Amino acid sequence: MKLLVVTPEPIDSSVLRDALGDEIADAEVLVLSPATNQSKLAFWVSDPDEAIAEAVEAQTESVERLEEDGVDAAGDVGESDPAQAIDDALVTFKADRIVIFSHPEGDRDYRENDAIAAGQARWNIPVTHSLISR
């Protein structure tokens, strides 16, 4: 199974297993971290370098943690719009399932909702949404 895992924060295999159960056994995982800012104001007035650095850190740390636990994982940083980042990743990574981790609603980036709402209808692939805490 090929899993596209979209996360704004580092995760490990226990977090992924909580979301999917044993489906992660023998899975090939692509961790995608969109380079998002946490607010509309930050998006419009800030340099994207901070968002990119945070996304690189999230995907790098996630891949390291997953590989330490025996999960075949690679990582990528995506566009600031999570739905667009997923579209882009699916061009080269033919996922069987998408797992979207997001912050709780009050802490969520305003664009995380769009990716969650797009879901299975947009990508015609099973989509699982799970909350992640900081």
N, C-alpha and C positions, 0 to 999 in steps of 0.2 A: 504494500500500500504506500502511496506517495501522499504525504501530508504537507500542506502549506500552512504554516503556523505564523500568524500575524500577531505581533506583540510589541507594545510600547515600552515594556520593562523586561529585564532578564527573567527567564523561567528555567525550571529544571524538569527532569523527567517526572517527578512526583506531581507537579502542577499539571503537566500534560496528561499524565495517567488519571488524575482526578477528573479531567475534562472528557477523556475518551475511554478510560478503562484499558483493557488489554489490546486495544486496536493499535497501540504504539509498538507492540512487539513486532520486530522485523520490518518496521516502517522506515522509509526513506523520508527524511524531514528537511524542508527548507524553511528556515526561520527568516521571516521578513519583518523588519522594523521600519515603519514609515518615519520620515524625518518631520515630525509634527511639532508645532508649538502648542502650548497649553491654552492659549486664548487667541481670539481674533485680533486683539490689540497687539499681542506679541508677534503674530504672523505678519501684520502690516508694518510694524515699526522696527522690527529687529532684523539683524543679520541672520541668515539661515545656518550659519556655521555651528551655533550652539545646538540647534535641533539635529543637525547632521551628526555631530559628535555624540550626542546622547543616543541616537539610533545606532550608530556604529558600536557603541559600548553595549547596548542592549542585545544586539544580535551576536556580537563576539562572545559575550559572557554566556548567553543562552547556548550557543553551539558548543562551547567548552564544557558547560555543565552536562548537556545531553550526551556528548561523546564520552565523558567520564563515566556515565551510567550505561554505556554500551549502545546508545542510540546513534544510528547513522545520520549525521546532521551536517548541513552547510548553512551559510547565512548570506543575507543580502540586505541592503538599505534601500528603501523605496521612496517614492514621491511623498510630498507632505500630505496629499489626499490619500487616505488608506484605501479607498475603493479603486483609485487609479493605480496605486502601487500593486494591488492584487491583480488588476487587469494586466499590468506589465509583467508581473512574475509568471502568470499563467501562459504567456507566450512561449516561454522556454522551459517551464516546469509544469508538466501535465499532471496536476494534482488530482487525486481521487477524493479528497476531502479537504475542506478549509476549516481551520480552527482560528477564530478571532478572539483574542484576549483583549479586554478593555478595562479601563478603570471603572469604579463604581460611578453611577450617573452624575453625582455632584462633582467628581474629580475628572470627568471625562473630557478629552479634547473635543471641541465642537464638531470635528469631522469624523470622529469615531462612530457617531450615530449613523452617518450616511453609509458607512461600510456595513454596519450591522443590519441596517434596514434593507440594503441591496440584496444581501444574502443569497440564498439558493436560486431565486428567480433570475438574478443577474448573471450568475456564473453557471447555472445548471449542474452544480456539484453540491453534494451535501455540505452544509455549513453548520458548525457548532459555535455557539457564542458562550464565553465563560468570563467571569470577572477575575481580575487580578488585583491584589492589594499591593500597596507600595511598602 
